Each structure stands twice: as structure tokens, then as C-alpha cells.
Amino acid sequence: MKAFVFVNDNGAAYRRYSQGEMPAQFVYGVSKLQKMGFEIKVGQGNILKDIFSFLKFKPDLFFMPFLKRKTMIFYILAKMFGFKTRFVGWMHLDIYTPPNSKIKKVIHSALMPFLKIYIRKIDSIFFLSDKTRNTILKERSLDSRRCHFIPWGGEADFYQPFLKQSHNENIISTGRENRDLLSVFSSLKNSEVVLDIYTSDSSLPDSFPNSKGEVLINKGRWEYKELLDKVSSSKCMIIPLKLDKINYCVGLSSLIEAIALGLPVIATYNPYWYIDIEKENIGICIKNNSLAEWTHALELLNNNPALVEEMSKNARAVFKNKCHFAYTENLLETHINNVLRIN
């Protein structure tokens, strides 16, 4: 059996995974295709080269870590050339939403009737969240039998060497996507809590004040393992999200990372996450991103080592029972096998 893996990043994530630089969850199941014995060809992120490669390869499976509009081209070609290729992939956002660019909006509008048909024809669509699945099913009238919620977990073997028995006093933030760090900074003006911030957002200030003085912000880019070592040494992670950007699973990768390493989290409430951090007692939810909420939560965990230890223990249990990437892979295998049996 042969699988063609569509990529949108020149294959960078797959290369980094193959070189042991990042965990398997960031290639969304390619690791399981390998274990299932597929002969795999990964795209280059160049549409013309990938089309030629696809036609030459004639795969049994077209696998999409990210379901993009342009993948419709491959589906059309497969039908034109009589391939029996089955199409499966992860839908992260509502693919029907128009792009921001005016020109792209015009193109998107023209292609919408064909896009709707294509999405309905995809053999299996995987969702990171049951809420995302249910919302899109309702709004887009998709066949529920083709749409599956698969909890996206973390690769245990990758995180194992980073697990620490003891932690420093740092409360850390490493996420960069749609983060509301300014609200957190403002909440600490009259507090002694010190944050360890790592960000690639150059628009942020170089420091922020707390009651003791200025706290420097680390700005730049770091290798994943370098940041992971800093996270694993910390006692808590914060995931502050912009409220107007919570329409998908933003922040989930940071949450899984924290849980895998046994760190409590303080996070803006995201109803799209499949883990309820307060129900599992592994952290504190910030409902409205108010300064009072952030100040209370940060000071509570900063000054309560017993609570941190309790939440840390719970996080390790949640990872083992609910967030292990082996569960993700097993569900993927079931759905892929079901699709291929149709042939």
C-alpha cells in the first residue's frame, strides 16, 4: 500500500520529526502510516512538483495533516486518471471561511460550489475537537459517518527524557499563536510573581513591570528541544489566549506539552479543547482574561507548592489515560483501515 502525504510547509515538519527534533504528533499520524507498512511519499510543498509526484506515485491513500483548499486539485486528478486513491485528512479550521486577501476571496467565492462537493467526497475527515466536528457538521451538512473526532495527544517516548523530578520556581510561557500576553503583564504590576516568557512576537515590549521592578522578556527563536527543557524545569505553564481568536483548538499543542511533562497550567478558557483542565484538576481556567483573574491564579499557584504538586501528579495521570499519542494513532488506524476496505 502507498500513501502520499500532502504538506504545506516544504516538508519541514516531517524532516524535523524524522531527525528526532520534534514529537510524532506534529506530523498528525504519518508515524502510524509507517507502522502500518505504507510506502510513504511526502510532498515538497510545491504544487506543480507535488502534482507530478502524485500522478507518478499513484497512491492508495492521500493523507492530509492539514486539509487545504488546494488539495481539491489532487482529488480531481485522481478521478480524471481513474485512481482508486482514498482521501483522508485533518480539518483544523473551517475550510469554507474566505481568506483575507481580496483576490483570494474572489477566487474562493468562485470555487466554493466545487469546494463543497469536494469536502463531502473526502473519505474521512478528522477533527481535533468534538465541538469543531459538531459545529461544522451542523453548519455544512456533512455526513457524520465520514467525520471523526480524534483526541490529539503527545508522543510519550519523546517527552520521557525531559521529565523532571524537581522543578524551579519559574512560571513559563512559550506559545506564540494568538497569545494575549499583554493582559497577563498588566495583571502583575502590583504582584511579586515573575514570569519566564519566550516569544517570537517582536511587537511585544522588551520587559514588563511587577512590584519589584522590570522583568525581561526573551524574544527570538529556539529549537523545540531547547524550549522543552526550559518548560520541563518550570513549575507551571501559562496559556493566555486572545478571546476573539478562540474559534478552534488554539493553544492545544502547549496544553499537551504541559500535561506530558506534568506541569499545571493557567489558561484562557477554550471550549474547543477536549481536556477540561479544572475538571481534571490540572490547572486554572481564566474565563474572561480579566486582570483580577490572572492575578489571583498566578499568585495562587506561585505561593502554593502543595497545590502545584497535586496538579502535577494529576497531569501525569491525565497524559497516561487520555492524552497519549498511541490513542490518537490507534483511532487513525481504525478509520484508515475502514476507508481502505471500501476498495
C-alpha positions in Angstrom: 0.0 0.0 0.0 1.2 3.5 -0.8 0.4 6.8 0.9 1.1 10.3 -0.4 1.4 12.9 2.4 0.3 16.4 1.4 2.3 19.1 3.1 2.0 22.9 3.2 5.5 23.7 4.7 8.1 22.2 2.2 8.0 19.1 4.3 9.9 20.8 7.2 7.8 19.3 10.0 8.2 15.8 8.6 12.0 16.3 8.2 12.3 17.5 11.8 10.2 14.6 13.0 12.3 12.1 11.0 15.5 13.6 12.5 14.2 13.3 16.1 13.8 17.0 16.6 10.1 17.1 17.3 7.4 14.6 18.5 5.2 12.5 16.3 2.0 14.4 17.0 3.3 17.3 14.8 3.0 15.1 11.7 -0.5 14.1 12.7 -0.3 10.3 12.0 2.4 9.8 9.4 4.2 7.8 12.1 1.2 5.4 12.2 1.2 5.1 8.4 4.9 4.0 8.7 4.0 1.4 11.4 1.1 0.2 9.2 3.6 -0.7 6.5 2.7 2.0 4.0 5.3 3.1 1.4 5.2 6.8 2.0 6.0 9.8 -0.3 5.9 13.2 1.4 5.2 16.2 -0.7 7.6 19.1 -1.1 5.1 21.9 -0.7 5.5 22.9 -4.3 2.1 22.4 -6.0 3.4 21.6 -9.5 6.2 19.2 -8.3 3.7 17.5 -5.9 1.1 17.0 -8.7 3.7 15.4 -10.9 4.9 13.2 -8.0 1.3 12.3 -7.1 0.5 11.2 -10.6 3.6 9.1 -10.9 3.2 7.5 -7.4 -0.5 6.6 -7.9 -1.1 6.2 -4.1 -3.8 4.2 -2.4 -4.1 6.9 0.2 -3.8 10.7 0.1 -3.1 11.8 3.7 -3.6 15.4 4.8 -2.2 16.6 8.1 -3.8 19.9 7.2 -6.9 19.8 4.9 -6.3 22.7 2.5 -8.4 24.0 -0.5 -5.6 23.2 -3.0 -5.9 19.5 -2.2 -9.1 19.6 -4.3 -6.7 19.6 -7.3 -5.3 16.2 -6.4 -8.9 14.8 -5.9 -9.9 16.0 -9.4 -6.8 14.5 -10.9 -7.3 11.2 -9.2 -10.8 10.9 -10.6 -9.6 12.0 -14.1 -6.9 9.3 -14.2 -9.0 6.6 -12.7 -7.0 6.3 -9.5 -8.7 4.5 -6.6 -7.0 6.8 -4.1 -8.8 7.4 -0.8 -8.6 10.9 0.7 -8.3 11.5 4.5 -7.2 14.4 6.5 -7.4 16.7 9.5 -9.6 19.8 9.4 -8.2 22.3 11.8 -10.3 25.3 10.9 -13.5 25.8 8.9 -12.0 25.5 5.4 -15.1 27.3 4.0 -14.1 30.6 5.6 -12.9 33.1 3.0 -9.3 34.2 3.0 -8.3 37.8 4.0 -6.8 38.8 0.6 -9.3 40.4 -1.8 -8.0 38.5 -4.8 -8.1 35.2 -2.9 -11.7 36.0 -1.7 -12.8 36.3 -5.3 -11.1 33.0 -6.2 -12.6 31.3 -3.1 -16.1 32.5 -4.0 -15.8 31.2 -7.5 -14.6 27.8 -6.3 -17.0 27.5 -3.4 -19.5 25.2 -5.2 -16.8 22.8 -6.2 -15.1 23.0 -2.7 -18.4 22.0 -1.1 -18.7 18.9 -3.3 -15.0 18.0 -2.7 -15.3 18.2 1.1 -18.4 16.0 1.0 -16.5 13.4 -1.1 -13.5 13.1 1.3 -13.5 9.6 2.7 -12.6 10.5 6.3 -12.2 13.9 8.0 -10.5 14.1 11.4 -11.2 16.8 14.0 -9.1 17.9 17.0 -12.2 18.8 18.8 -15.7 17.3 19.2 -17.0 20.8 19.3 -15.4 21.7 16.0 -16.8 18.5 14.4 -20.3 19.1 15.7 -20.3 22.8 14.6 -19.1 22.1 11.1 -21.4 19.1 10.7 -24.3 21.3 11.6 -23.3 24.3 9.5 -22.0 22.5 6.4 -24.3 19.5 6.3 -21.6 16.9 6.1 -22.1 13.1 6.5 -21.4 12.3 10.2 -20.1 8.8 9.2 -17.2 10.5 7.4 -16.3 12.9 10.2 -14.4 11.7 13.3 -13.2 13.4 16.5 -9.7 12.1 17.3 -8.1 13.3 20.6 -4.7 14.7 19.6 -2.1 13.6 22.2 1.6 13.7 22.7 4.4 11.1 22.0 5.4 9.7 25.4 8.8 8.4 24.3 9.8 11.8 23.0 8.9 13.6 26.3 10.2 10.9 28.6 13.9 12.1 28.7 12.7 15.6 29.7 10.6 14.6 32.7 12.0 16.2 35.9 11.6 15.0 39.5 12.0 18.6 40.8 11.2 22.0 39.3 12.4 25.5 39.7 10.2 28.4 40.7 9.5 29.6 37.1 6.1 30.1 35.6 6.7 29.9 31.9 5.1 30.8 28.6 6.4 29.6 25.3 3.4 29.8 23.0 3.2 32.3 20.1 -0.1 31.8 18.3 -2.8 34.3 19.2 -1.5 34.9 22.7 -2.8 37.7 25.0 0.4 38.3 27.0 -0.3 42.0 27.5 -3.3 41.2 29.8 -1.0 39.0 31.8 1.7 41.6 32.1 -0.9 44.2 33.2 -2.2 41.9 35.9 1.3 41.7 37.6 2.0 45.4 38.1 1.3 45.1 41.8 2.4 41.5 42.2 5.7 39.8 43.0 5.1 37.0 40.5 7.9 36.7 37.9 7.2 35.1 34.6 9.7 33.4 32.2 8.5 34.5 28.8 9.8 33.1 25.5 8.2 34.5 22.4 8.9 35.2 18.7 6.5 38.2 18.8 8.7 41.1 18.2 5.9 43.6 18.7 5.9 42.9 22.5 7.9 45.2 24.8 11.4 44.1 26.0 10.2 43.9 29.6 7.2 44.4 31.8 7.0 45.7 35.4 6.0 43.9 38.6 6.1 45.2 42.1 9.8 44.5 42.3 10.9 46.1 39.0 11.3 45.2 35.4 11.0 41.6 34.2 12.8 40.9 30.9 11.0 39.2 28.0 13.0 36.6 26.0 12.4 37.3 22.3 13.7 35.2 19.4 13.5 31.7 18.1 14.6 28.5 19.8 14.8 24.8 18.9 11.9 22.8 20.1 14.0 20.7 22.5 15.7 23.7 23.9 12.4 25.2 24.8 11.1 21.9 26.1 14.0 21.7 28.5 13.1 25.1 29.9 9.4 24.1 30.2 10.1 20.8 31.9 12.2 22.6 34.5 9.4 25.1 35.4 6.6 24.6 37.9 3.7 25.9 35.8 2.8 27.0 32.3 0.5 29.8 31.2 -1.5 29.8 28.0 -3.1 33.2 27.7 -5.3 33.4 24.5 -6.9 36.3 22.7 -10.6 35.9 23.3 -11.6 36.9 19.7 -9.4 34.1 18.3 -10.9 31.2 20.2 -12.8 29.6 17.3 -10.6 26.5 17.1 -8.2 24.5 19.2 -5.6 27.3 19.6 -3.2 26.6 22.4 -3.8 22.8 22.3 -0.2 21.9 21.5 1.0 23.9 24.5 -1.5 22.2 26.7 -0.5 18.7 25.6 3.2 19.6 26.1 2.5 20.8 29.7 0.4 17.7 30.5 3.0 15.4 29.0 5.7 17.0 31.3 3.4 17.0 34.4 3.0 20.8 34.6 -0.1 22.6 35.9 -1.5 25.2 33.6 -3.2 28.5 33.9 -5.0 29.1 30.6 -7.7 31.2 29.0 -10.8 29.0 28.7 -11.0 27.4 25.3 -14.2 25.3 24.8 -12.6 23.6 21.8 -10.1 21.7 23.9 -11.0 18.1 24.7 -9.4 18.3 28.1 -11.2 20.3 30.9 -8.3 21.4 33.0 -10.4 22.3 36.0 -12.4 19.2 35.9 -9.2 17.2 35.8 -7.7 19.4 38.5 -4.6 20.1 36.5 -4.9 23.9 36.3 -6.9 27.0 36.4 -9.2 28.4 33.7 -9.3 32.1 33.0 -12.8 32.8 31.7 -12.7 36.5 30.7 -8.9 37.3 30.6 -9.6 39.9 33.3 -6.6 41.3 35.2 -8.1 40.2 38.5 -8.5 36.6 37.3 -4.9 36.4 36.1 -3.5 38.0 39.3 -5.4 35.6 41.5 -4.5 32.4 39.5 -0.8 33.3 39.2 -0.4 34.2 42.9 -2.4 31.1 43.9 0.0 28.7 42.1 3.1 30.8 42.8 2.5 30.6 46.5 1.1 27.1 46.9 3.7 24.4 46.3 1.3 21.7 47.6 -1.3 22.6 45.0 1.3 22.6 42.3 2.4 19.2 43.3 -1.2 17.9 43.4 -1.9 19.3 39.9 1.4 18.0 38.6 0.5 14.5 39.7 -2.9 14.7 38.1 -1.4 16.0 34.9 0.8 12.9 34.6 -2.2 10.7 35.1 -4.3 12.6 32.5 -1.5 12.2 30.0 -1.3 8.4 30.6 -5.0 7.9 30.4 -6.3 10.5 27.9 -3.5 12.3 26.0 -1.1 9.6 24.9 -0.4 9.8 21.2 -0.8 6.0 20.9 -4.5 6.5 21.4 -4.5 9.0 18.5 -2.6 6.6 16.3 -4.9 3.7 17.1 -8.0 5.6 16.2 -6.4 6.8 13.0 -5.5 3.2 12.1 -9.1 2.1 12.6 -10.6 4.9 10.4 -7.9 4.5 7.7 -8.5 0.7 7.6 -12.2 1.2 7.3 -11.7 3.6 4.4 -9.4 1.3 2.5 -11.7 -1.7 3.0 -14.2 0.1 0.7 -11.9 -0.7 -2.1 
